[in-house]
Amino acid sequence: MDRDHFEAELRRDGYEVRDGEIKPHEHREAHTHAFDVRFLVLDGTITVVFGQDRRDYGAGDACSVPADTLHEEHTGKDGVRYLIGRRPAPSASAAE
């Protein structure tokens, strides 16, 4: 996916947008976020683990992690640079 197109989609969908990176060989243990996340890999690679499901993402790949989703993040020798969008999770009362 193209960065400009991805960023436009994020902004349209109410995400706060910024650039980020994770250093090489970093292993982030299982955790959750109180917000929805979508990211687009710009350079490098990242493996995101959802339970028993491991998914590798490289340049041009996008991923969505809904709020409260347990996941791990692992980078390889090159680390990863990404464009990330965050937005507050919908409240329970808004969903009813």
C-alpha positions as CSV (number, residue, x, y, z in Angstrom):
1,M,0.0,0.0,0.0
2,D,1.1,3.6,-0.7
3,R,1.9,5.8,2.3
4,D,-0.2,8.8,1.1
5,H,-3.2,6.6,0.5
6,F,-2.8,4.9,3.8
7,E,-2.4,8.2,5.7
8,A,-5.5,9.6,4.0
9,E,-7.5,6.6,5.1
10,L,-6.3,6.9,8.7
11,R,-7.2,10.5,8.9
12,R,-10.6,9.9,7.3
13,D,-11.3,7.2,9.9
14,G,-10.4,9.4,12.8
15,Y,-6.9,8.2,13.6
16,E,-4.1,10.3,15.0
17,V,-1.2,9.8,12.6
18,R,2.6,9.7,13.3
19,D,5.8,8.0,12.3
20,G,7.4,5.5,14.5
21,E,10.2,2.9,14.7
22,I,11.3,-0.1,16.8
23,K,15.0,-0.8,17.1
24,P,16.5,-4.1,15.8
25,H,16.1,-7.3,17.7
26,E,13.5,-5.9,20.1
27,H,10.9,-8.3,21.6
28,R,7.8,-6.8,23.1
29,E,6.0,-9.3,25.3
30,A,2.3,-9.9,25.1
31,H,0.3,-6.7,25.8
32,T,-2.8,-4.8,24.8
33,H,-3.6,-1.2,24.0
34,A,-6.6,0.8,25.1
35,F,-6.9,2.2,21.6
36,D,-7.2,0.9,18.0
37,V,-4.0,0.8,16.0
38,R,-3.3,0.6,12.3
39,F,0.2,0.7,10.9
40,L,2.0,0.6,7.5
41,V,5.6,-0.7,7.4
42,L,7.8,1.7,5.6
43,D,11.2,-0.1,6.1
44,G,12.4,-3.2,7.8
45,T,10.2,-6.0,9.1
46,I,8.1,-6.8,12.2
47,T,6.4,-10.0,13.3
48,V,3.2,-9.6,15.2
49,V,2.0,-12.6,17.2
50,F,-1.8,-13.0,18.0
51,G,-2.0,-16.1,20.2
52,Q,-0.7,-18.9,18.0
53,D,-0.8,-16.9,14.8
54,R,2.5,-15.3,13.8
55,R,2.4,-12.7,10.9
56,D,5.4,-11.1,9.3
57,Y,5.0,-7.6,7.8
58,G,7.5,-5.9,5.5
59,A,7.6,-2.7,3.5
60,G,4.2,-1.9,2.1
61,D,2.3,-4.2,4.4
62,A,-0.4,-2.9,6.7
63,C,-1.8,-4.3,10.0
64,S,-4.8,-3.5,12.2
65,V,-4.8,-4.2,16.0
66,P,-8.1,-3.5,17.6
67,A,-8.1,-2.2,21.2
68,D,-7.7,-4.8,23.9
69,T,-6.2,-7.4,21.4
70,L,-3.4,-9.4,23.1
71,H,-0.3,-9.4,20.9
72,E,3.5,-9.5,20.8
73,E,5.8,-7.5,18.5
74,H,9.3,-8.7,17.4
75,T,11.8,-7.1,15.0
76,G,14.7,-8.6,13.2
77,K,18.2,-7.4,12.4
78,D,17.0,-4.2,10.6
79,G,14.3,-3.1,13.0
80,V,11.2,-1.4,11.6
81,R,10.0,2.0,10.6
82,Y,6.3,2.6,10.2
83,L,3.4,5.0,9.8
84,I,1.0,4.5,12.7
85,G,-2.5,5.6,13.4
86,R,-4.1,5.5,16.8
87,R,-7.7,6.3,17.8
88,P,-9.7,5.8,21.0
89,A,-11.6,2.6,21.2
90,P,-15.3,2.9,20.9
91,S,-17.0,3.0,24.3
92,A,-19.4,0.2,25.3
93,S,-22.3,2.6,25.5
94,A,-21.6,3.9,21.9
95,A,-21.8,0.3,20.6
96,E,-25.3,-0.2,22.1
